[in-house]
Amino acid sequence: MNRLETYAIGSSELTYDLIERILNDNTKLVLSDEARAKITKCREFLDRKTDENTVPIYGVTTGFGSLCNKHISREELSTLQENLVKSHSCSVGVPVDKVVVKLMLLLKAHALSMGFSGVQVETVERILDFYNNDVLPMVYDRGSLGASGDLAPLANLFLPLIGEGEVCYKNKVIKGKEALNIFGWNPIKLKSKEGLALLNGTQFMSANGIKALIDGWHMVNCFDLFGAMSLEAFDGRIEPFWDCIQQVRPHRGQIETGKVFRQLLEGSEIIKREKAHVQDPYSFRCIPQVHGAVKDAMYHVTEVLHTEINSVTDNPTVFPDEDLVVSGGNFHGEPIALVFDYMGIALHELGNISERRVAQLIMGFRGLPEFLVAHPGLNSGFMIPQYAAASMVSQNKMYAWPASCDSIVSSNGQEDLVSMGANAATKLHKIIANLKYIAAIELMNAAQGIDFRRPLQSSPYIESVMKAYRECVPFVDEDVVMTDYITATMRFLDGFNVEIEKC
């Protein structure tokens, strides 16, 4: 596929695949002519509406939240929007991943390009300037209720547009005003409604969700591969992966998982040999059902998030053709809060079943030595990596508790039910961080077990993985510092992403 040099914001819907390609290709973003026309039309309509000033317009000629009954004079409209950005910039904690910040800029520019938000063209163009030049505002991971969207993190994201806040530029944190000076950019003079358009919306939740989807699908691929390797190490049976059994319970993910495992194990001497046992434990036999259900959950999250990122989620919504400015609740994060919690539960199950496979491998069953080491007793072998995996699986159970079950009243009772969607989104990264370690531990155990099956060979693909892995992490003859081997396995996985996903 040719490299995507440039993408015109507003020229098409954003999809998961398109966004991943934009990120991977370091694509330059421009504003499409169609989007420019829509934005201009909406802004001109709102200016006329503001000049008439016969009926209060929430957030345009009034205060915000519970202050919606406070009238704002025409002379103070710009100050109102600037004050909003400053006062709402309350995100705190750990700086969010740079990829998430870029995604926030991309998603906000796309949402504003639809022409229902009343912003200036130059405001959207400046957002694209930040994206294209890797001027990445400092945003932190805590502070959003997912209620009026992501007020606090989006405020921090857009402070630099008005010469405030901080950005990371060339791996150095500098003041927003300094960044503007470097490029000769003037601070944006916000017009009526613009601050609200920038701060209302679900782009923090959505950006974190997309990053989690990218990383989460990689984990799905990893656990498919390492699950197949563990099946080989355990001398497991192929029959549960046959297509006929998937077709009589035809969930999409289950069918796909059976097919992936048949492909991964094609040509294996180990899987073909006659088995002494009739059945495998659930952690092996039910991989199509468990891994498949995780995939189905991920597909559902992708579908919901696709709708979300192609929606207008600020408030009020401006409809020039209908002569309307409507105050509603499109910023509420409930639709994605629920599916992010679902995704967290699903991803957790990958680690849950993986740890059980690891435990089966070290129990001394099916001709394998106890703890996968030649002289157990003198050597503890692979005893304690299972402990570490179990610890992280337990922690992920805690993270899998649904954030969307909670709500705390805000804005003096005006915002009386919030989604907590930002917490649902950010904890996905914690679950995935643990999954990476759990995957590394399964790979270590599975590779050790396969080597105990020699001289039998696994499939050509798995043998190629084994060869590459053994160049980084050797077979364990006697006790070693396991932390070093886990760390080396993590490094191996970081460089092995593309190969896993190709398979």
Residue pairs with C-beta under 8 A, 6 or more apart in sequence:
1 21
3 25
4 21
4 22
4 25
4 27
5 25
5 27
5 28
6 27
6 28
6 29
6 30
7 18
7 22
7 27
7 28
7 29
7 30
8 29
8 30
8 31
8 32
8 35
9 29
9 30
9 31
9 32
9 35
9 106
9 109
9 110
9 113
9 124
9 128
10 31
10 32
10 34
10 35
10 36
10 38
10 110
10 113
10 114
11 32
11 34
11 35
12 18
13 306
13 310
14 106
14 107
14 110
14 306
14 309
14 310
15 306
16 210
16 213
16 302
16 305
16 306
19 103
19 106
19 210
19 309
20 214
21 27
22 29
22 106
23 99
23 102
23 103
28 132
29 106
29 109
29 128
29 131
29 132
30 128
31 109
31 113
31 121
31 124
31 125
31 128
32 113
35 113
35 114
35 115
35 124
36 121
37 115
38 113
38 114
38 115
39 112
39 113
39 115
39 117
39 119
39 120
39 121
39 124
40 121
41 115
41 320
42 115
42 116
42 117
42 118
42 119
42 318
42 320
43 118
43 119
43 120
43 121
43 191
45 118
45 318
45 320
45 323
46 60
46 118
46 192
46 193
46 318
46 325
47 191
47 192
49 57
49 60
49 325
50 57
50 60
50 61
50 74
50 77
50 192
51 74
53 61
53 74
56 62
56 71
57 193
57 316
57 325
57 327
58 68
58 315
58 316
58 327
59 68
59 193
59 196
59 315
59 316
59 327
60 77
60 118
60 192
60 193
60 196
60 316
60 325
61 71
61 72
61 74
61 77
61 192
62 68
62 69
62 70
62 71
62 72
63 69
63 70
63 72
63 80
64 84
64 196
65 148
65 410
65 411
65 412
65 414
65 415
66 411
66 412
66 413
66 414
68 414
72 80
77 191
77 192
78 189
78 190
78 191
78 192
80 192
80 195
81 190
81 191
81 192
81 193
81 194
81 195
81 196
82 162
82 190
82 195
83 195
84 155
84 195
84 196
84 199
85 155
85 158
85 159
85 161
85 162
85 164
85 190
85 195
85 198
85 199
86 155
86 159
86 164
87 155
88 151
88 152
88 154
88 155
88 199
89 152
89 155
89 156
89 159
89 164
89 165
90 143
90 152
90 155
90 156
91 139
91 140
91 141
91 142
91 143
91 144
91 152
91 153
91 155
91 156
92 140
92 142
92 143
93 140
93 141
93 142
93 143
94 140
94 141
94 142
95 138
95 139
95 140
95 141
95 168
96 139
96 140
96 141
96 153
96 208
96 426
97 211
97 429
98 136
98 168
99 211
100 139
100 207
100 208
100 211
101 136
101 137
101 139
101 157
101 207
102 131
102 134
102 136
103 203
103 206
103 207
103 210
103 211
104 139
104 153
104 154
104 157
104 203
104 204
104 207
105 127
105 128
105 130
105 131
105 136
105 157
106 131
106 207
107 203
107 206
107 207
107 309
108 127
108 154
108 157
108 198
108 201
108 203
109 124
109 127
109 128
109 131
110 309
110 310
111 117
111 201
111 203
111 309
111 311
111 312
111 313
111 314
112 119
112 123
112 124
112 127
112 197
113 124
114 312
115 320
116 312
116 317
116 318
116 319
117 193
117 197
117 312
117 314
117 317
117 318
118 192
118 193
118 194
118 197
118 318
119 191
119 193
119 194
119 197
119 198
120 188
120 191
120 194
122 188
123 161
123 188
123 190
123 194
123 198
126 161
126 185
126 188
127 158
127 161
129 135
129 183
129 185
130 136
130 137
130 160
130 161
130 167
133 169
133 183
134 169
134 170
135 160
135 167
135 169
135 179
135 183
136 167
136 168
136 169
137 156
137 157
137 158
137 159
137 160
137 165
137 166
137 167
137 168
137 176
138 156
138 165
138 166
138 167
138 168
138 173
139 153
139 156
139 157
139 204
140 153
140 156
141 153
141 426
142 426
143 152
143 153
143 422
144 150
144 151
144 152
144 153
144 204
144 205
144 421
144 422
145 151
145 408
145 410
145 415
145 418
145 419
145 420
145 422
146 202
146 205
146 332
146 333
146 334
146 337
146 418
146 419
146 420
146 421
146 422
146 423
146 424
147 331
147 332
147 333
147 410
147 415
147 417
147 418
147 419
148 199
148 200
148 315
148 331
148 332
148 411
148 415
149 199
149 200
149 201
149 202
149 203
149 204
149 313
149 314
149 315
149 331
149 332
149 333
150 201
150 202
150 203
150 204
150 205
150 333
150 422
151 199
151 200
153 204
153 422
154 198
154 199
154 200
154 201
154 203
154 204
155 198
155 199
156 165
157 198
157 204
158 198
158 199
159 165
159 166
159 176
160 166
160 167
160 176
160 179
160 180
161 176
161 187
161 188
161 198
162 176
162 187
162 188
162 190
163 176
163 177
163 180
163 187
164 176
164 177
165 175
165 176
166 173
166 174
166 175
166 176
167 173
167 174
167 175
167 176
167 179
168 174
169 179
169 182
177 187
180 186
180 187
188 194
193 316
193 318
196 314
196 315
196 316
197 314
198 314
199 314
200 313
200 314
200 315
200 331
201 313
201 314
201 331
202 308
202 313
202 331
202 333
202 336
202 421
203 313
204 422
204 425
205 333
205 336
205 337
205 340
205 421
205 422
205 424
205 425
206 305
206 308
206 309
206 336
206 425
208 422
208 425
208 426
208 428
208 429
209 301
209 305
209 336
209 340
209 343
209 425
209 428
210 305
210 309
211 429
212 340
212 343
212 425
212 428
212 429
212 432
213 298
213 301
213 302
213 305
213 343
215 429
215 432
216 298
216 343
216 347
216 428
216 432
217 298
217 501
218 497
218 500
218 501
219 347
219 350
219 432
219 435
219 436
219 439
220 291
220 294
220 295
220 298
220 350
221 500
221 501
221 503
222 439
222 493
222 500
223 291
223 350
223 354
223 435
223 439
223 442
224 257
224 260
224 261
224 264
224 291
225 264
225 462
225 465
225 500
225 503
226 354
226 439
226 442
226 443
226 446
227 261
227 284
227 287
227 291
227 353
227 354
227 357
227 442
228 261
228 264
228 265
228 462
229 442
229 443
229 446
229 447
229 450
229 458
229 462
229 465
229 466
230 236
230 284
230 357
230 358
230 361
230 442
230 445
230 446
230 449
231 261
231 265
231 271
231 280
231 284
231 287
232 265
232 268
232 270
232 271
232 446
232 449
232 450
232 453
232 458
232 462
233 361
233 368
233 445
233 446
233 447
233 448
233 449
233 450
233 452
233 453
234 280
234 284
234 357
234 360
234 361
234 365
234 366
234 368
234 449
235 270
235 273
235 275
235 277
235 366
235 367
235 453
236 271
236 280
236 284
236 285
237 275
237 277
237 279
237 280
237 285
238 261
238 262
238 265
238 271
239 245
240 280
240 284
240 285
240 286
240 287
240 288
241 257
241 258
241 261
241 262
241 265
241 287
241 288
242 258
242 262
243 255
243 258
243 259
243 262
245 258
245 288
246 254
246 255
246 257
246 258
246 259
246 288
247 255
249 289
251 292
251 293
251 296
252 292
252 295
252 296
252 299
253 291
253 292
253 293
253 294
253 295
253 296
253 299
254 288
254 289
254 292
254 293
254 296
255 292
256 292
256 295
257 287
257 288
257 291
257 292
257 295
258 288
258 292
261 287
261 288
263 461
263 503
264 459
264 461
264 462
264 503
265 271
265 458
265 459
265 462
266 459
266 461
267 459
267 460
268 457
268 458
268 459
268 462
269 456
269 457
269 458
270 450
270 453
270 456
270 457
270 458
271 458
271 459
273 456
277 366
279 285
281 356
281 360
282 356
283 353
283 356
283 357
283 360
284 357
284 360
286 353
287 353
290 349
290 353
291 350
291 353
293 346
293 349
294 346
294 347
294 349
294 350
297 342
297 343
297 345
297 346
298 343
298 346
300 339
300 342
301 339
301 340
301 342
301 343
304 335
304 336
304 339
305 336
305 339
307 335
308 335
308 336
311 330
312 330
313 330
313 331
314 330
314 331
315 327
315 328
315 329
315 330
315 331
316 325
316 326
316 327
316 328
317 325
317 326
317 328
317 330
318 324
318 325
319 325
319 326
332 419
333 418
333 419
333 420
333 421
333 422
334 404
334 419
334 421
336 421
336 424
336 425
337 403
337 404
337 419
337 420
337 421
337 424
337 425
338 402
338 404
338 424
340 403
340 404
340 421
340 424
340 425
340 428
341 400
341 402
341 403
341 404
341 424
343 428
344 399
344 400
344 402
344 424
344 427
344 428
344 431
345 400
345 402
347 396
347 428
347 431
347 432
347 435
348 393
348 396
348 397
348 399
348 400
348 431
350 435
350 438
351 389
351 392
351 393
351 396
351 431
351 434
351 435
351 438
352 393
352 396
352 397
354 389
354 438
354 439
354 441
354 442
355 386
355 389
355 390
355 393
355 438
355 442
357 442
357 445
357 446
358 385
358 386
358 389
358 441
358 442
358 445
359 386
361 368
361 372
361 382
361 445
361 446
361 448
361 449
362 370
362 371
362 372
362 381
362 382
362 383
362 386
362 445
363 370
364 370
364 371
364 376
367 452
368 449
368 452
369 376
369 381
369 452
370 376
370 381
371 379
371 380
371 381
371 382
371 383
372 381
372 382
372 445
372 448
372 449
372 452
372 476
373 379
373 380
373 381
373 382
373 476
373 477
373 478
373 479
374 477
374 478
375 478
378 478
379 478
379 479
380 479
381 476
381 479
382 444
382 445
382 448
382 476
384 482
385 441
385 444
385 445
385 482
385 486
386 441
386 445
388 437
388 441
388 486
389 437
389 438
389 441
389 442
392 434
392 437
392 438
393 434
393 438
395 434
396 430
396 431
396 434
396 435
399 427
399 430
399 431
399 434
400 431
402 424
403 420
403 421
403 423
403 424
403 427
404 419
404 420
404 421
404 424
406 420
406 423
407 417
407 418
407 419
407 420
408 418
409 415
409 416
409 417
409 418
410 416
410 418
436 490
436 493
437 486
437 490
439 493
440 486
440 489
440 490
440 493
441 486
441 489
443 469
443 489
443 492
443 493
444 473
444 485
444 486
444 489
447 466
447 469
447 470
447 473
447 475
448 475
448 476
450 458
450 462
450 466
451 466
451 475
457 463
458 466
461 503
465 496
465 499
468 492
468 496
468 499
469 489
469 492
472 488
472 489
472 491
472 492
473 485
473 488
473 489
473 492
476 485
